[in-house]
Amino acid sequence: MPQTKTLSARVPKEFLDEVDMLAKALNRDRAWIVEQAVRQYVQAEAAFLAAVQQGRSDIAADRFVTHEAMDAELDWIDAEVDGRP
């Protein structure tokens, strides 16, 4: 079993009640529910930060499309779909 450490947090009673209700419904303990929630949050935030960094790198390398260029492209696509000149 992996080594674990204790993490504590203060949360509103209503939130704790929700955690306990979910734990009961899933037949899991409170610690498991909180660990899953924190794990998902950390993974999502890490993915977001990686995407932001990739975007910054793309901008620095001039790999992007301006809003105006994209708007013009979408107008062209709409015209093609609608059969307009």
C-alpha positions in Angstrom: 0.0 0.0 0.0 1.4 3.5 -0.9 2.4 5.7 1.9 -0.2 8.3 2.8 -0.3 11.6 4.6 -3.1 13.4 6.3 -4.6 16.5 4.7 -7.1 18.5 6.6 -9.4 21.3 5.4 -12.1 23.4 6.9 -15.4 23.2 4.9 -18.9 24.4 5.6 -21.2 21.9 7.4 -23.5 21.8 4.4 -20.6 20.7 2.2 -19.5 18.0 4.7 -23.1 16.8 4.7 -23.0 16.4 0.9 -19.8 14.5 1.1 -21.2 12.2 3.8 -24.4 11.6 1.7 -22.3 10.8 -1.3 -20.1 8.5 0.7 -23.1 6.6 2.0 -24.6 6.3 -1.4 -21.4 4.9 -2.9 -20.6 2.8 0.1 -17.3 4.6 0.5 -15.8 6.4 3.4 -15.4 10.2 3.6 -11.7 10.1 3.0 -12.1 8.3 -0.3 -14.7 10.8 -1.5 -12.5 13.7 -0.6 -9.4 12.1 -2.2 -11.2 11.5 -5.4 -12.5 15.1 -5.5 -9.1 16.6 -4.8 -7.4 14.3 -7.3 -9.8 15.3 -10.1 -9.4 19.0 -9.2 -5.6 18.8 -9.2 -5.6 16.9 -12.5 -8.0 19.3 -14.2 -6.0 22.4 -13.0 -2.7 20.8 -14.1 -4.2 20.1 -17.6 -5.5 23.7 -17.8 -2.1 25.1 -16.8 -0.4 22.9 -19.4 -2.9 24.1 -22.1 -2.2 27.8 -21.2 1.6 27.2 -21.4 1.1 25.5 -24.8 -0.9 28.4 -26.0 1.8 30.9 -24.8 4.4 28.8 -26.6 2.3 28.8 -29.8 1.8 32.5 -29.7 5.6 33.0 -29.2 6.2 30.8 -32.2 3.6 32.7 -34.3 1.3 29.6 -34.5 -2.1 31.2 -34.0 -5.0 32.7 -36.0 -6.3 36.2 -35.1 -9.9 36.7 -34.2 -10.5 38.7 -37.4 -9.0 36.0 -39.6 -11.1 33.3 -37.9 -14.2 35.5 -38.2 -13.5 35.9 -42.0 -13.0 32.2 -42.4 -16.3 31.4 -40.7 -18.1 33.9 -42.8 -16.6 32.3 -45.9 -17.7 28.8 -44.7 -21.2 30.1 -43.9 -21.5 31.6 -47.4 -20.3 28.3 -49.0 -22.8 26.3 -47.0 -25.7 28.7 -47.8 -24.6 28.9 -51.5 -24.1 32.6 -51.3 -21.3 34.4 -53.3 
